[in-house]
Amino acid sequence: MPEFTPIPPDDAPFLDEGNENQLVLVKKGHRYVFECGPGQEHELLQRLQLLVADPNNDLNWFDAAVLSHQMGQRMSDQLTKLYRSRRSA
């Protein structure tokens, strides 16, 4: 199951902002990084569901919606790139 790592913003420079497998949420001085490779989207959504249900976690349903929207945008971008590359071939 995809994991997440809360990272203080000062430590964020090591993150690869262009990494298509990373979803990032910044909240209350923490940067939450979720690794989600192709085909792991369902597992990430399940993980988010568990995290927001945990009262000891700062993430809520709105945060999960933001991350799932990010994931959908990335999937759409990937499909668009694939479509364009196949049309031009």
SEFIZA-3560 file (N, C-alpha, C; in Angstrom, 3 decimals):
REM SEFIZA-3560
<numar><xx>0.853</xx><yy>-1.175</yy><zz>0.000</zz><atom>N</atom></numar>
<numar><xx>0.000</xx><yy>0.000</yy><zz>0.000</zz><atom>CA</atom></numar>
<numar><xx>0.896</xx><yy>1.234</yy><zz>0.000</zz><atom>C</atom></numar>
<numar><xx>0.583</xx><yy>2.245</yy><zz>-0.806</zz><atom>N</atom></numar>
<numar><xx>1.396</xx><yy>3.454</yy><zz>-0.828</zz><atom>CA</atom></numar>
<numar><xx>1.470</xx><yy>4.085</yy><zz>0.556</zz><atom>C</atom></numar>
<numar><xx>2.619</xx><yy>4.614</yy><zz>0.892</zz><atom>N</atom></numar>
<numar><xx>2.839</xx><yy>5.230</yy><zz>2.193</zz><atom>CA</atom></numar>
<numar><xx>2.925</xx><yy>6.742</yy><zz>2.034</zz><atom>C</atom></numar>
<numar><xx>2.878</xx><yy>7.428</yy><zz>3.169</zz><atom>N</atom></numar>
<numar><xx>3.093</xx><yy>8.863</yy><zz>3.132</zz><atom>CA</atom></numar>
<numar><xx>4.145</xx><yy>9.209</yy><zz>4.160</zz><atom>C</atom></numar>
<numar><xx>4.785</xx><yy>10.333</yy><zz>3.942</zz><atom>N</atom></numar>
<numar><xx>5.821</xx><yy>10.802</yy><zz>4.839</zz><atom>CA</atom></numar>
<numar><xx>5.584</xx><yy>12.275</yy><zz>5.131</zz><atom>C</atom></numar>
<numar><xx>5.303</xx><yy>12.638</yy><zz>6.414</zz><atom>N</atom></numar>
<numar><xx>5.222</xx><yy>14.061</yy><zz>6.714</zz><atom>CA</atom></numar>
<numar><xx>6.639</xx><yy>14.629</yy><zz>6.768</zz><atom>C</atom></numar>
<numar><xx>6.877</xx><yy>15.731</yy><zz>6.069</zz><atom>N</atom></numar>
<numar><xx>8.213</xx><yy>16.310</yy><zz>5.986</zz><atom>CA</atom></numar>
<numar><xx>8.122</xx><yy>17.788</yy><zz>6.337</zz><atom>C</atom></numar>
<numar><xx>8.936</xx><yy>18.253</yy><zz>7.308</zz><atom>N</atom></numar>
<numar><xx>8.946</xx><yy>19.690</yy><zz>7.575</zz><atom>CA</atom></numar>
<numar><xx>9.324</xx><yy>20.454</yy><zz>6.309</zz><atom>C</atom></numar>
<numar><xx>8.682</xx><yy>21.594</yy><zz>6.033</zz><atom>N</atom></numar>
<numar><xx>8.956</xx><yy>22.323</yy><zz>4.793</zz><atom>CA</atom></numar>
<numar><xx>10.425</xx><yy>22.660</yy><zz>4.579</zz><atom>C</atom></numar>
<numar><xx>11.182</xx><yy>22.871</yy><zz>5.660</zz><atom>N</atom></numar>
<numar><xx>12.607</xx><yy>23.187</yy><zz>5.508</zz><atom>CA</atom></numar>
<numar><xx>13.390</xx><yy>22.035</yy><zz>4.909</zz><atom>C</atom></numar>
<numar><xx>12.907</xx><yy>20.815</yy><zz>5.071</zz><atom>N</atom></numar>
<numar><xx>13.589</xx><yy>19.637</yy><zz>4.535</zz><atom>CA</atom></numar>
<numar><xx>13.100</xx><yy>19.283</yy><zz>3.138</zz><atom>C</atom></numar>
<numar><xx>12.190</xx><yy>20.059</yy><zz>2.605</zz><atom>N</atom></numar>
<numar><xx>11.563</xx><yy>19.727</yy><zz>1.333</zz><atom>CA</atom></numar>
<numar><xx>12.450</xx><yy>19.853</yy><zz>0.101</zz><atom>C</atom></numar>
<numar><xx>13.581</xx><yy>20.566</yy><zz>0.134</zz><atom>N</atom></numar>
<numar><xx>14.346</xx><yy>20.697</yy><zz>-1.111</zz><atom>CA</atom></numar>
<numar><xx>14.773</xx><yy>19.381</yy><zz>-1.744</zz><atom>C</atom></numar>
<numar><xx>14.847</xx><yy>18.299</yy><zz>-0.961</zz><atom>N</atom></numar>
<numar><xx>15.264</xx><yy>17.034</yy><zz>-1.560</zz><atom>CA</atom></numar>
<numar><xx>14.152</xx><yy>16.388</yy><zz>-2.378</zz><atom>C</atom></numar>
<numar><xx>12.949</xx><yy>16.910</yy><zz>-2.287</zz><atom>N</atom></numar>
<numar><xx>11.840</xx><yy>16.335</yy><zz>-3.044</zz><atom>CA</atom></numar>
<numar><xx>11.984</xx><yy>16.656</yy><zz>-4.518</zz><atom>C</atom></numar>
<numar><xx>11.602</xx><yy>15.718</yy><zz>-5.334</zz><atom>N</atom></numar>
<numar><xx>11.609</xx><yy>15.919</yy><zz>-6.780</zz><atom>CA</atom></numar>
<numar><xx>10.242</xx><yy>16.451</yy><zz>-7.181</zz><atom>C</atom></numar>
<numar><xx>10.138</xx><yy>17.763</yy><zz>-7.335</zz><atom>N</atom></numar>
<numar><xx>8.848</xx><yy>18.384</yy><zz>-7.643</zz><atom>CA</atom></numar>
<numar><xx>8.263</xx><yy>17.888</yy><zz>-8.959</zz><atom>C</atom></numar>
<numar><xx>9.095</xx><yy>17.401</yy><zz>-9.865</zz><atom>N</atom></numar>
<numar><xx>8.613</xx><yy>16.921</yy><zz>-11.144</zz><atom>CA</atom></numar>
<numar><xx>8.303</xx><yy>15.437</yy><zz>-11.145</zz><atom>C</atom></numar>
<numar><xx>8.408</xx><yy>14.790</yy><zz>-9.999</zz><atom>N</atom></numar>
<numar><xx>8.163</xx><yy>13.358</yy><zz>-9.913</zz><atom>CA</atom></numar>
<numar><xx>6.670</xx><yy>13.084</yy><zz>-10.089</zz><atom>C</atom></numar>
<numar><xx>6.330</xx><yy>12.394</yy><zz>-11.156</zz><atom>N</atom></numar>
<numar><xx>4.920</xx><yy>12.109</yy><zz>-11.436</zz><atom>CA</atom></numar>
<numar><xx>4.327</xx><yy>11.085</yy><zz>-10.479</zz><atom>C</atom></numar>
<numar><xx>5.160</xx><yy>10.429</yy><zz>-9.679</zz><atom>N</atom></numar>
<numar><xx>4.662</xx><yy>9.436</yy><zz>-8.735</zz><atom>CA</atom></numar>
<numar><xx>4.481</xx><yy>10.013</yy><zz>-7.337</zz><atom>C</atom></numar>
<numar><xx>4.721</xx><yy>11.310</yy><zz>-7.159</zz><atom>N</atom></numar>
<numar><xx>4.563</xx><yy>11.935</yy><zz>-5.852</zz><atom>CA</atom></numar>
<numar><xx>3.373</xx><yy>12.882</yy><zz>-5.848</zz><atom>C</atom></numar>
<numar><xx>2.549</xx><yy>12.748</yy><zz>-4.827</zz><atom>N</atom></numar>
<numar><xx>1.493</xx><yy>13.718</yy><zz>-4.554</zz><atom>CA</atom></numar>
<numar><xx>1.903</xx><yy>14.432</yy><zz>-3.277</zz><atom>C</atom></numar>
<numar><xx>1.800</xx><yy>15.739</yy><zz>-3.254</zz><atom>N</atom></numar>
<numar><xx>2.281</xx><yy>16.521</yy><zz>-2.119</zz><atom>CA</atom></numar>
<numar><xx>1.163</xx><yy>17.412</yy><zz>-1.595</zz><atom>C</atom></numar>
<numar><xx>1.014</xx><yy>17.419</yy><zz>-0.269</zz><atom>N</atom></numar>
<numar><xx>0.059</xx><yy>18.293</yy><zz>0.399</zz><atom>CA</atom></numar>
<numar><xx>0.811</xx><yy>19.032</yy><zz>1.495</zz><atom>C</atom></numar>
<numar><xx>0.692</xx><yy>20.358</yy><zz>1.524</zz><atom>N</atom></numar>
<numar><xx>1.310</xx><yy>21.157</yy><zz>2.578</zz><atom>CA</atom></numar>
<numar><xx>0.196</xx><yy>21.620</yy><zz>3.506</zz><atom>C</atom></numar>
<numar><xx>0.369</xx><yy>21.309</yy><zz>4.808</zz><atom>N</atom></numar>
<numar><xx>-0.667</xx><yy>21.653</yy><zz>5.780</zz><atom>CA</atom></numar>
<numar><xx>-0.037</xx><yy>21.855</yy><zz>7.156</zz><atom>C</atom></numar>
<numar><xx>-0.350</xx><yy>22.960</yy><zz>7.788</zz><atom>N</atom></numar>
<numar><xx>0.099</xx><yy>23.257</yy><zz>9.154</zz><atom>CA</atom></numar>
<numar><xx>1.602</xx><yy>23.057</yy><zz>9.331</zz><atom>C</atom></numar>
<numar><xx>2.382</xx><yy>23.564</yy><zz>8.404</zz><atom>N</atom></numar>
<numar><xx>3.829</xx><yy>23.487</yy><zz>8.540</zz><atom>CA</atom></numar>
<numar><xx>4.439</xx><yy>22.147</yy><zz>8.201</zz><atom>C</atom></numar>
<numar><xx>3.652</xx><yy>21.219</yy><zz>7.703</zz><atom>N</atom></numar>
<numar><xx>4.169</xx><yy>19.917</yy><zz>7.283</zz><atom>CA</atom></numar>
<numar><xx>3.875</xx><yy>19.702</yy><zz>5.806</zz><atom>C</atom></numar>
<numar><xx>4.745</xx><yy>18.964</yy><zz>5.208</zz><atom>N</atom></numar>
<numar><xx>4.592</xx><yy>18.618</yy><zz>3.794</zz><atom>CA</atom></numar>
<numar><xx>4.367</xx><yy>17.107</yy><zz>3.756</zz><atom>C</atom></numar>
<numar><xx>3.184</xx><yy>16.683</yy><zz>3.352</zz><atom>N</atom></numar>
<numar><xx>2.847</xx><yy>15.267</yy><zz>3.272</zz><atom>CA</atom></numar>
<numar><xx>3.131</xx><yy>14.791</yy><zz>1.853</zz><atom>C</atom></numar>
<numar><xx>3.974</xx><yy>13.788</yy><zz>1.751</zz><atom>N</atom></numar>
<numar><xx>4.368</xx><yy>13.268</yy><zz>0.445</zz><atom>CA</atom></numar>
<numar><xx>3.847</xx><yy>11.846</yy><zz>0.314</zz><atom>C</atom></numar>
<numar><xx>3.084</xx><yy>11.612</yy><zz>-0.724</zz><atom>N</atom></numar>
<numar><xx>2.526</xx><yy>10.295</yy><zz>-0.992</zz><atom>CA</atom></numar>
<numar><xx>3.135</xx><yy>9.775</yy><zz>-2.284</zz><atom>C</atom></numar>
<numar><xx>3.704</xx><yy>8.592</yy><zz>-2.221</zz><atom>N</atom></numar>
<numar><xx>4.223</xx><yy>7.930</yy><zz>-3.420</zz><atom>CA</atom></numar>
<numar><xx>3.090</xx><yy>7.098</yy><zz>-4.009</zz><atom>C</atom></numar>
<numar><xx>2.840</xx><yy>7.270</yy><zz>-5.278</zz><atom>N</atom></numar>
<numar><xx>1.757</xx><yy>6.540</yy><zz>-5.926</zz><atom>CA</atom></numar>
<numar><xx>2.126</xx><yy>6.287</yy><zz>-7.377</zz><atom>C</atom></numar>
<numar><xx>2.594</xx><yy>5.093</yy><zz>-7.650</zz><atom>N</atom></numar>
<numar><xx>2.964</xx><yy>4.739</yy><zz>-9.011</zz><atom>CA</atom></numar>
<numar><xx>1.752</xx><yy>4.320</yy><zz>-9.822</zz><atom>C</atom></numar>
<numar><xx>1.934</xx><yy>4.160</yy><zz>-11.115</zz><atom>N</atom></numar>
<numar><xx>0.834</xx><yy>3.718</yy><zz>-11.971</zz><atom>CA</atom></numar>
<numar><xx>0.235</xx><yy>2.403</yy><zz>-11.456</zz><atom>C</atom></numar>
<numar><xx>-1.082</xx><yy>2.361</yy><zz>-11.376</zz><atom>N</atom></numar>
<numar><xx>-1.768</xx><yy>1.165</yy><zz>-10.902</zz><atom>CA</atom></numar>
<numar><xx>-1.953</xx><yy>1.115</yy><zz>-9.393</zz><atom>C</atom></numar>
<numar><xx>-1.390</xx><yy>2.071</yy><zz>-8.662</zz><atom>N</atom></numar>
<numar><xx>-1.522</xx><yy>2.090</yy><zz>-7.201</zz><atom>CA</atom></numar>
<numar><xx>-2.566</xx><yy>3.099</yy><zz>-6.716</zz><atom>C</atom></numar>
<numar><xx>-3.306</xx><yy>3.680</yy><zz>-7.620</zz><atom>N</atom></numar>
<numar><xx>-4.253</xx><yy>4.732</yy><zz>-7.258</zz><atom>CA</atom></numar>
<numar><xx>-5.307</xx><yy>4.241</yy><zz>-6.262</zz><atom>C</atom></numar>
<numar><xx>-5.853</xx><yy>3.070</yy><zz>-6.504</zz><atom>N</atom></numar>
<numar><xx>-6.876</xx><yy>2.529</yy><zz>-5.602</zz><atom>CA</atom></numar>
<numar><xx>-6.300</xx><yy>2.316</yy><zz>-4.205</zz><atom>C</atom></numar>
<numar><xx>-5.078</xx><yy>1.803</yy><zz>-4.144</zz><atom>N</atom></numar>
<numar><xx>-4.433</xx><yy>1.576</yy><zz>-2.848</zz><atom>CA</atom></numar>
<numar><xx>-4.198</xx><yy>2.890</yy><zz>-2.117</zz><atom>C</atom></numar>
<numar><xx>-3.816</xx><yy>3.931</yy><zz>-2.849</zz><atom>N</atom></numar>
<numar><xx>-3.608</xx><yy>5.231</yy><zz>-2.213</zz><atom>CA</atom></numar>
<numar><xx>-4.923</xx><yy>5.771</yy><zz>-1.660</zz><atom>C</atom></numar>
<numar><xx>-6.003</xx><yy>5.631</yy><zz>-2.402</zz><atom>N</atom></numar>
<numar><xx>-7.302</xx><yy>6.088</yy><zz>-1.906</zz><atom>CA</atom></numar>
<numar><xx>-7.704</xx><yy>5.338</yy><zz>-0.639</zz><atom>C</atom></numar>
<numar><xx>-7.414</xx><yy>4.043</yy><zz>-0.588</zz><atom>N</atom></numar>
<numar><xx>-7.697</xx><yy>3.272</yy><zz>0.626</zz><atom>CA</atom></numar>
<numar><xx>-6.857</xx><yy>3.772</yy><zz>1.793</zz><atom>C</atom></numar>
<numar><xx>-5.592</xx><yy>4.067</yy><zz>1.530</zz><atom>N</atom></numar>
<numar><xx>-4.692</xx><yy>4.575</yy><zz>2.570</zz><atom>CA</atom></numar>
<numar><xx>-5.187</xx><yy>5.929</yy><zz>3.080</zz><atom>C</atom></numar>
<numar><xx>-5.606</xx><yy>6.791</yy><zz>2.176</zz><atom>N</atom></numar>
<numar><xx>-6.140</xx><yy>8.090</yy><zz>2.586</zz><atom>CA</atom></numar>
<numar><xx>-7.381</xx><yy>7.923</yy><zz>3.457</zz><atom>C</atom></numar>
<numar><xx>-8.226</xx><yy>6.969</yy><zz>3.094</zz><atom>N</atom></numar>
<numar><xx>-9.432</xx><yy>6.703</yy><zz>3.875</zz><atom>CA</atom></numar>
<numar><xx>-9.068</xx><yy>6.320</yy><zz>5.309</zz><atom>C</atom></numar>
<numar><xx>-8.056</xx><yy>5.474</yy><zz>5.466</zz><atom>N</atom></numar>
<numar><xx>-7.612</xx><yy>5.075</yy><zz>6.804</zz><atom>CA</atom></numar>
<numar><xx>-7.012</xx><yy>6.256</yy><zz>7.567</zz><atom>C</atom></numar>
<numar><xx>-6.238</xx><yy>7.069</yy><zz>6.879</zz><atom>N</atom></numar>
<numar><xx>-5.593</xx><yy>8.206</yy><zz>7.537</zz><atom>CA</atom></numar>
<numar><xx>-6.605</xx><yy>9.226</yy><zz>8.038</zz><atom>C</atom></numar>
<numar><xx>-7.587</xx><yy>9.564</yy><zz>7.220</zz><atom>N</atom></numar>
<numar><xx>-8.548</xx><yy>10.584</yy><zz>7.649</zz><atom>CA</atom></numar>
<numar><xx>-9.494</xx><yy>10.052</yy><zz>8.725</zz><atom>C</atom></numar>
<numar><xx>-9.668</xx><yy>8.754</yy><zz>8.797</zz><atom>N</atom></numar>
<numar><xx>-10.511</xx><yy>8.164</yy><zz>9.838</zz><atom>CA</atom></numar>
<numar><xx>-9.785</xx><yy>8.092</yy><zz>11.183</zz><atom>C</atom></numar>
<numar><xx>-8.470</xx><yy>8.247</yy><zz>11.172</zz><atom>N</atom></numar>
<numar><xx>-7.658</xx><yy>8.169</yy><zz>12.389</zz><atom>CA</atom></numar>
<numar><xx>-7.707</xx><yy>9.515</yy><zz>13.117</zz><atom>C</atom></numar>
<numar><xx>-8.266</xx><yy>9.552</yy><zz>14.337</zz><atom>N</atom></numar>
<numar><xx>-8.365</xx><yy>10.831</yy><zz>15.058</zz><atom>CA</atom></numar>
<numar><xx>-7.004</xx><yy>11.401</yy><zz>15.465</zz><atom>C</atom></numar>
<numar><xx>-5.956</xx><yy>10.598</yy><zz>15.427</zz><atom>N</atom></numar>
<numar><xx>-4.617</xx><yy>11.068</yy><zz>15.780</zz><atom>CA</atom></numar>
<numar><xx>-3.881</xx><yy>11.664</yy><zz>14.587</zz><atom>C</atom></numar>
<numar><xx>-4.551</xx><yy>11.764</yy><zz>13.458</zz><atom>N</atom></numar>
<numar><xx>-3.942</xx><yy>12.262</yy><zz>12.231</zz><atom>CA</atom></numar>
<numar><xx>-4.516</xx><yy>13.633</yy><zz>11.900</zz><atom>C</atom></numar>
<numar><xx>-3.689</xx><yy>14.529</yy><zz>11.378</zz><atom>N</atom></numar>
<numar><xx>-4.143</xx><yy>15.878</yy><zz>11.026</zz><atom>CA</atom></numar>
<numar><xx>-4.865</xx><yy>15.957</yy><zz>9.687</zz><atom>C</atom></numar>
<numar><xx>-4.828</xx><yy>14.898</yy><zz>8.903</zz><atom>N</atom></numar>
<numar><xx>-5.479</xx><yy>14.933</yy><zz>7.592</zz><atom>CA</atom></numar>
<numar><xx>-6.985</xx><yy>14.749</yy><zz>7.746</zz><atom>C</atom></numar>
<numar><xx>-7.744</xx><yy>15.442</yy><zz>6.895</zz><atom>N</atom></numar>
<numar><xx>-9.200</xx><yy>15.314</yy><zz>6.936</zz><atom>CA</atom></numar>
<numar><xx>-9.721</xx><yy>14.987</yy><zz>5.531</zz><atom>C</atom></numar>
<numar><xx>-11.043</xx><yy>14.913</yy><zz>5.403</zz><atom>N</atom></numar>
<numar><xx>-11.632</xx><yy>14.524</yy><zz>4.117</zz><atom>CA</atom></numar>
<numar><xx>-11.367</xx><yy>15.549</yy><zz>3.021</zz><atom>C</atom></numar>
<numar><xx>-11.295</xx><yy>16.821</yy><zz>3.392</zz><atom>N</atom></numar>
<numar><xx>-10.972</xx><yy>17.835</yy><zz>2.389</zz><atom>CA</atom></numar>
<numar><xx>-9.564</xx><yy>17.599</yy><zz>1.842</zz><atom>C</atom></numar>
<numar><xx>-8.619</xx><yy>17.278</yy><zz>2.730</zz><atom>N</atom></numar>
<numar><xx>-7.246</xx><yy>16.984</yy><zz>2.296</zz><atom>CA</atom></numar>
<numar><xx>-7.229</xx><yy>15.788</yy><zz>1.350</zz><atom>C</atom></numar>
<numar><xx>-8.012</xx><yy>14.769</yy><zz>1.693</zz><atom>N</atom></numar>
<numar><xx>-8.088</xx><yy>13.579</yy><zz>0.834</zz><atom>CA</atom></numar>
<numar><xx>-8.665</xx><yy>13.947</yy><zz>-0.530</zz><atom>C</atom></numar>
<numar><xx>-9.652</xx><yy>14.841</yy><zz>-0.537</zz><atom>N</atom></numar>
<numar><xx>-10.237</xx><yy>15.279</yy><zz>-1.811</zz><atom>CA</atom></numar>
<numar><xx>-9.217</xx><yy>16.049</yy><zz>-2.644</zz><atom>C</atom></numar>
<numar><xx>-8.418</xx><yy>16.894</yy><zz>-2.000</zz><atom>N</atom></numar>
<numar><xx>-7.381</xx><yy>17.645</yy><zz>-2.715</zz><atom>CA</atom></numar>
<numar><xx>-6.368</xx><yy>16.683</yy><zz>-3.329</zz><atom>C</atom></numar>
<numar><xx>-5.932</xx><yy>15.696</yy><zz>-2.550</zz><atom>N</atom></numar>
<numar><xx>-4.951</xx><yy>14.725</yy><zz>-3.053</zz><atom>CA</atom></numar>
<numar><xx>-5.538</xx><yy>13.865</yy><zz>-4.168</zz><atom>C</atom></numar>
<numar><xx>-6.796</xx><yy>13.456</yy><zz>-4.026</zz><atom>N</atom></numar>
<numar><xx>-7.392</xx><yy>12.634</yy><zz>-5.085</zz><atom>CA</atom></numar>
<numar><xx>-7.590</xx><yy>13.466</yy><zz>-6.355</zz><atom>C</atom></numar>
<numar><xx>-7.870</xx><yy>14.758</yy><zz>-6.199</zz><atom>N</atom></numar>
<numar><xx>-7.966</xx><yy>15.640</yy><zz>-7.367</zz><atom>CA</atom></numar>
<numar><xx>-6.602</xx><yy>15.756</yy><zz>-8.050</zz><atom>C</atom></numar>
<numar><xx>-5.552</xx><yy>15.921</yy><zz>-7.249</zz><atom>N</atom></numar>
<numar><xx>-4.185</xx><yy>15.955</yy><zz>-7.799</zz><atom>CA</atom></numar>
<numar><xx>-3.902</xx><yy>14.687</yy><zz>-8.594</zz><atom>C</atom></numar>
<numar><xx>-4.275</xx><yy>13.554</yy><zz>-8.008</zz><atom>N</atom></numar>
<numar><xx>-4.039</xx><yy>12.266</yy><zz>-8.661</zz><atom>CA</atom></numar>
<numar><xx>-4.811</xx><yy>12.193</yy><zz>-9.979</zz><atom>C</atom></numar>
<numar><xx>-6.066</xx><yy>12.628</yy><zz>-9.973</zz><atom>N</atom></numar>
<numar><xx>-6.863</xx><yy>12.624</yy><zz>-11.198</zz><atom>CA</atom></numar>
<numar><xx>-6.279</xx><yy>13.520</yy><zz>-12.273</zz><atom>C</atom></numar>
<numar><xx>-5.783</xx><yy>14.689</yy><zz>-11.877</zz><atom>N</atom></numar>
<numar><xx>-5.151</xx><yy>15.600</yy><zz>-12.835</zz><atom>CA</atom></numar>
<numar><xx>-3.917</xx><yy>14.961</yy><zz>-13.457</zz><atom>C</atom></numar>
<numar><xx>-3.114</xx><yy>14.302</yy><zz>-12.638</zz><atom>N</atom></numar>
<numar><xx>-1.908</xx><yy>13.653</yy><zz>-13.163</zz><atom>CA</atom></numar>
<numar><xx>-2.263</xx><yy>12.509</yy><zz>-14.103</zz><atom>C</atom></numar>
<numar><xx>-3.290</xx><yy>11.750</yy><zz>-13.744</zz><atom>N</atom></numar>
<numar><xx>-3.714</xx><yy>10.656</yy><zz>-14.619</zz><atom>CA</atom></numar>
<numar><xx>-4.212</xx><yy>11.215</yy><zz>-15.946</zz><atom>C</atom></numar>
<numar><xx>-4.965</xx><yy>12.305</yy><zz>-15.896</zz><atom>N</atom></numar>
<numar><xx>-5.459</xx><yy>12.942</yy><zz>-17.114</zz><atom>CA</atom></numar>
<numar><xx>-4.304</xx><yy>13.444</yy><zz>-17.976</zz><atom>C</atom></numar>
<numar><xx>-3.316</xx><yy>14.063</yy><zz>-17.344</zz><atom>N</atom></numar>
<numar><xx>-2.140</xx><yy>14.542</yy><zz>-18.080</zz><atom>CA</atom></numar>
<numar><xx>-1.397</xx><yy>13.389</yy><zz>-18.743</zz><atom>C</atom></numar>
<numar><xx>-1.258</xx><yy>12.280</yy><zz>-18.017</zz><atom>N</atom></numar>
<numar><xx>-0.557</xx><yy>11.113</yy><zz>-18.570</zz><atom>CA</atom></numar>
<numar><xx>-1.320</xx><yy>10.534</yy><zz>-19.757</zz><atom>C</atom></numar>
<numar><xx>-2.648</xx><yy>10.455</yy><zz>-19.642</zz><atom>N</atom></numar>
<numar><xx>-3.455</xx><yy>9.943</yy><zz>-20.748</zz><atom>CA</atom></numar>
<numar><xx>-3.384</xx><yy>10.863</yy><zz>-21.962</zz><atom>C</atom></numar>
<numar><xx>-3.382</xx><yy>12.163</yy><zz>-21.725</zz><atom>N</atom></numar>
<numar><xx>-3.270</xx><yy>13.122</yy><zz>-22.827</zz><atom>CA</atom></numar>
<numar><xx>-1.938</xx><yy>12.958</yy><zz>-23.547</zz><atom>C</atom></numar>
<numar><xx>-0.851</xx><yy>12.824</yy><zz>-22.783</zz><atom>N</atom></numar>
<numar><xx>0.471</xx><yy>12.616</yy><zz>-23.389</zz><atom>CA</atom></numar>
<numar><xx>0.496</xx><yy>11.331</yy><zz>-24.208</zz><atom>C</atom></numar>
<numar><xx>-0.074</xx><yy>10.271</yy><zz>-23.664</zz><atom>N</atom></numar>
<numar><xx>-0.106</xx><yy>8.986</yy><zz>-24.362</zz><atom>CA</atom></numar>
<numar><xx>-0.914</xx><yy>9.103</yy><zz>-25.653</zz><atom>C</atom></numar>
<numar><xx>-2.063</xx><yy>9.744</yy><zz>-25.574</zz><atom>N</atom></numar>
<numar><xx>-2.918</xx><yy>9.924</yy><zz>-26.748</zz><atom>CA</atom></numar>
<numar><xx>-2.190</xx><yy>10.708</yy><zz>-27.836</zz><atom>C</atom></numar>
<numar><xx>-1.554</xx><yy>11.798</yy><zz>-27.446</zz><atom>N</atom></numar>
<numar><xx>-0.840</xx><yy>12.629</yy><zz>-28.427</zz><atom>CA</atom></numar>
<numar><xx>0.336</xx><yy>11.890</yy><zz>-29.046</zz><atom>C</atom></numar>
<numar><xx>1.040</xx><yy>11.110</yy><zz>-28.235</zz><atom>N</atom></numar>
<numar><xx>2.195</xx><yy>10.380</yy><zz>-28.781</zz><atom>CA</atom></numar>
<numar><xx>1.743</xx><yy>9.301</yy><zz>-29.761</zz><atom>C</atom></numar>
<numar><xx>0.607</xx><yy>8.682</yy><zz>-29.509</zz><atom>N</atom></numar>
<numar><xx>0.108</xx><yy>7.638</yy><zz>-30.420</zz><atom>CA</atom></numar>
<numar><xx>-0.486</xx><yy>8.237</yy><zz>-31.688</zz><atom>C</atom></numar>
<numar><xx>-1.061</xx><yy>9.430</yy><zz>-31.567</zz><atom>N</atom></numar>
<numar><xx>-1.619</xx><yy>10.095</yy><zz>-32.752</zz><atom>CA</atom></numar>
<numar><xx>-0.522</xx><yy>10.549</yy><zz>-33.693</zz><atom>C</atom></numar>
<numar><xx>0.602</xx><yy>10.953</yy><zz>-33.125</zz><atom>N</atom></numar>
<numar><xx>1.689</xx><yy>11.462</yy><zz>-33.963</zz><atom>CA</atom></numar>
<numar><xx>2.585</xx><yy>10.348</yy><zz>-34.490</zz><atom>C</atom></numar>
<numar><xx>2.382</xx><yy>9.134</yy><zz>-34.026</zz><atom>N</atom></numar>
<numar><xx>3.228</xx><yy>8.010</yy><zz>-34.475</zz><atom>CA</atom></numar>
<numar><xx>2.770</xx><yy>7.452</yy><zz>-35.800</zz><atom>C</atom></numar>
//
